C-alpha cells in the first residue's frame, strides 16, 4: 500500500483561449493519469480529442469570460433554443449603465454542447477590479477557480457527488 499526503492546490487559468485549453488539458490528463504527456503545444490536440469522444467533464474546467456587445448577443443567441439566462451553470450579467454589453461567465463544455463556440471571439481576461463589488452592484464577471485535491478515494467521491460546490 502506498500512502500519499493529502493536499490542495489552486490552479489559475492563464489568459486567453490558449490558457483555457491548457487548464482543460491539465484536468483531463490528471483524470487519465497521463500528465507526463503534457507539452507546450499538446493542449489543443487533447481538447479536440475530448470533444471528438464527447468526454465533456474536463471541458468544464475551461472558464470562458465573455463580453458580448448587446447587438451581437441578440443576433447569436436568439437563433438558438438554449438560453444562458435559464442555465444554472453560469453567471450572466448585463451592463446596466450603458446597456451595450452582456457579461457571461460560463465553461467551455456549455459552449461546445450548445453550439456556441463562436462566442469565444468575445473572450476577455477580466482585471481584478472586474471581480469586485462596486457601489453595491456586482461588476461584470463571476470568478471561477479550479482546485486540485490529492486525497483518499472515498473523499474524492464526496466531491464528485457535489461537484458544483457553488456559493450563494
C-alpha positions in Angstrom: 0.0 0.0 0.0 1.2 3.5 -0.9 0.4 6.4 1.5 0.0 9.8 -0.1 -0.1 13.0 1.9 -3.4 14.9 1.2 -3.0 18.3 -0.4 -4.9 21.1 -2.1 -3.7 23.3 -5.0 -5.5 26.2 -6.6 -4.8 26.3 -10.3 -5.1 29.6 -12.0 -6.2 29.7 -15.7 -3.8 31.6 -17.9 -5.3 34.3 -20.1 -7.0 33.7 -23.4 -8.2 30.6 -25.3 -4.7 29.0 -25.0 -4.9 29.4 -21.2 -8.3 27.8 -21.2 -7.1 24.9 -23.4 -4.1 24.3 -21.0 -6.2 24.1 -17.9 -8.6 21.7 -19.6 -5.7 19.5 -20.6 -4.3 19.6 -17.1 -7.6 18.5 -15.6 -8.2 15.8 -18.3 -4.7 14.4 -18.1 -4.9 14.3 -14.3 -8.1 12.2 -14.6 -6.5 10.0 -17.3 -3.2 9.8 -15.3 -1.3 11.0 -18.4 0.2 14.2 -17.1 3.6 13.2 -18.5 2.2 13.7 -22.0 1.7 17.5 -21.5 3.9 19.5 -23.8 4.0 23.2 -24.8 1.7 22.5 -27.8 -0.4 19.5 -26.7 -3.4 21.2 -25.3 -5.4 21.9 -28.5 -5.0 18.3 -29.7 -6.0 17.0 -26.3 -9.1 19.2 -26.1 -10.1 18.2 -29.7 -9.8 14.5 -28.7 -12.1 15.2 -25.7 -14.6 16.9 -27.9 -14.5 14.2 -30.6 -15.1 11.5 -27.9 -17.7 13.6 -26.2 -15.8 13.5 -22.9 -17.2 16.8 -21.7 -16.5 16.7 -18.0 -12.9 18.0 -18.3 -14.2 20.8 -20.6 -16.0 22.3 -17.6 -12.6 23.3 -16.2 -12.1 25.8 -19.0 -13.7 29.1 -17.9 -14.9 31.5 -20.5 -15.3 35.1 -19.5 -17.3 36.7 -22.4 -18.0 40.4 -23.0 -20.6 40.4 -25.8 -22.0 43.6 -27.4 -25.8 43.5 -27.0 -26.5 43.6 -30.7 -24.2 40.6 -31.4 -25.6 38.7 -28.4 -29.1 39.1 -29.8 -28.1 38.0 -33.3 -26.3 34.9 -32.0 -28.5 33.8 -29.0 -31.9 34.5 -30.5 -31.2 31.8 -33.1 -30.7 29.1 -30.5 -33.1 27.1 -28.3 -30.6 27.2 -25.4 -30.7 30.5 -23.3 -27.9 31.3 -21.0 -30.2 33.2 -18.6 -32.0 29.9 -17.9 -29.0 27.7 -17.2 -27.7 27.4 -13.6 -24.1 26.6 -14.6 -23.0 30.1 -15.4 -23.3 33.7 -14.2 -25.0 36.1 -16.5 -24.7 39.9 -16.2 -25.8 43.0 -18.1 -24.2 46.4 -18.4 -27.0 48.5 -16.7 -25.1 51.8 -17.2 -24.9 51.8 -21.0 -27.0 48.7 -21.8 -24.4 47.9 -24.5 -22.9 44.6 -23.2 -23.7 41.2 -21.8 -21.2 39.7 -19.5 -21.2 35.9 -19.3 -19.1 33.6 -17.1 -19.5 30.0 -18.3 -17.4 27.0 -19.1 -16.3 25.6 -22.4 -18.5 22.5 -22.1 -21.6 24.7 -22.2 -20.4 26.4 -25.4 -19.5 23.2 -27.1 -22.6 21.2 -26.2 -25.0 24.0 -27.2 -23.3 25.2 -30.4 -21.9 28.5 -29.1 -18.2 28.1 -29.8 -18.3 31.2 -32.0 -18.7 33.2 -28.7 -15.0 32.5 -28.0 -14.4 35.5 -30.3 -15.7 37.6 -27.3 -13.5 36.0 -24.7 -11.7 38.5 -22.4 -9.3 38.4 -19.5 -11.0 40.2 -16.6 -9.0 42.5 -14.4 -9.0 42.1 -10.7 -11.5 45.1 -10.4 -14.0 43.2 -12.6 -14.5 40.7 -9.9 -15.2 43.2 -7.1 -18.4 44.8 -5.7 -18.8 48.4 -6.9 -21.4 50.6 -5.2 -23.4 47.5 -4.2 -23.5 46.1 -7.7 -21.5 43.1 -8.8 -19.4 44.2 -11.7 -19.2 42.1 -14.9 -17.8 38.6 -14.1 -18.1 35.8 -11.6 -14.7 34.3 -10.7 -14.2 30.6 -11.2 -11.3 28.5 -10.0 -10.0 25.0 -10.4 -8.8 23.2 -7.3 -6.7 20.0 -7.4 -7.3 17.8 -4.4 -5.0 14.9 -3.5 -7.0 12.8 -1.1 -8.5 9.5 -0.2 -10.7 7.9 -2.9 -13.7 8.0 -0.5 -13.3 11.7 0.0 -13.0 12.3 -3.8 -16.3 10.5 -4.3 -17.9 13.0 -1.9 -16.7 15.9 -4.1 -18.0 14.2 -7.3 -21.5 14.0 -5.8 -21.4 17.7 -5.1 -19.2 18.9 -8.0 -20.7 22.4 -8.5 -19.6 23.5 -5.0 -21.4 26.8 -5.6 -21.6 29.5 -3.0 -24.8 31.5 -2.8 
